[in-house]
Amino acid sequence: MNKIKKDTANSITWTGFGITFLGAIMFSTKAIIVKLAFNHASVDALTLLTLRMIFSLPFYVGAVWLVNKQENATPLTRQQWMVVLVLGIFGYYLSSLFDFVGLQYISAGLERLILFLYPTFAVLINSFVFKQPIRRAQRWALVLTYVGIGLAYFGELRVDTGNPNFYYGSLLIFLCAITYSIYIAGSGYIIPKVGATKFTAYAMLAATGGIFIHFLFAGNFQALQQGAGLWWYGILLAVVATVIPSFLISYGMKRIGSNNVAIISSIGPVSTILQAHWVLGESIFLEQIVGTALVIIGVLLIGWKEKKAEK
């Protein structure tokens, strides 16, 4: 019985695939919005991140209230509280801080490419820590998507190497990928126990608390008084690039498992590169085109393989 339940929770359905795919696309808008805010408003990374969480906070408080109002609601155990709090700090405080600071120094397209290393880390964590097997379809999808990302990455390296902060920004995004992979792998473990909505809401509240405390000690309060222009960027980051996709991704993990979510989310770099070209005017290279094609093939492969297995 337990084996059947486990297999079902980690198989691909088209509903789970579509929800995860949409969540990845919406998450990919974050880098574009952040770069636009840096270009059009005098704002630092911590202030922008704080605005993101200010406008996200009511949604997650409301989600907690709705979840706890349900008749069958059960409180978290002490161990579950610790796991949720730690994952929230790693997933949406530390990783977001590394990400926002790194975006000050590198392009949106390169940011998403480096960040895309997180599925590898997540799959490895799931394999070595939680003993989840890596299926053949996942291996082929990982190979295709990472070859594609590698090609696109080396194309990006030719653009901005003269930037003195290029490697520093790249390092920060790499740290972002590591911390976010811990969140992805850990959430795949805890979500089946506490529920996707409850986990996402409490984890985001934990991250929000960390960001607010950081801002109280080190933030620039005058930057918050710039007016509606800056605040609109905060609203977009909160609703379009944080609240909605975070719930979509968490629900996707519940339906299809964190390994499959990590692989399907490979569409994120492709989406960011295209948006960066159309919105920010960033160049697209031959390596990016070839890499984009390989990533799409990998994403479609994981969906097609698992769907065929269900028939």
C-alpha angles and dihedrals in degrees: 000000000000091000092053091049092049093049092049092050091054101042124100121254123178090240092054091043093051095046092050092045092053092046091052092050092050092047088053091064090067096081091049093051092046092051091048090051092050090048098046105030134047097240137135126223097255093051092049091048090050091052089050091056095041090061093039094052099079091054094053094043088052091049091052091050093050093047094049091047092063116105094233094047113137124194120245118258120239091258092049090050090054093049093048093047094048093047091048091053093048097040105043107013109040097027092046092048092050089046098050094046092046092051089064089069109033138042123272091242094053091044092058092045093054092042089054089075087082096085090061091052092045094050091048092049090049091048099046101030105030096028094232111161119235105232124218094251090053091050093052091045091050092049093051096043095046094047087052093048091047092055092048092046095056089049089056092050090069093061111058110018090119090067107104090213095046096105093039090054090046091052092052092052089048089055088048089056092051095049093044091051089057088055093048095048095043094047090055086059099045103035095072088054101047106017132257098263096046093046095048094047096048094041091052091048089053090051091046091053091052093049093047092050090049091050093049090057101036109012131118104236093185090063090065090064097065094106141240096325094067093038091056089059088053091051092050091048091048101046107025101031103030121019102040098039094044091059092043092052093046091050089047090054090053092052103040109011133256096272092059092043090054092052097043089049087067086095087073097081091047091052093047094049092052093045091047089054096047099038106027100028094239114163124252117215133200089254089056092051093050091043091049091054092051092049092051091049090051092050092048091046094058092049095045096045095051094042090053090050091056095057 
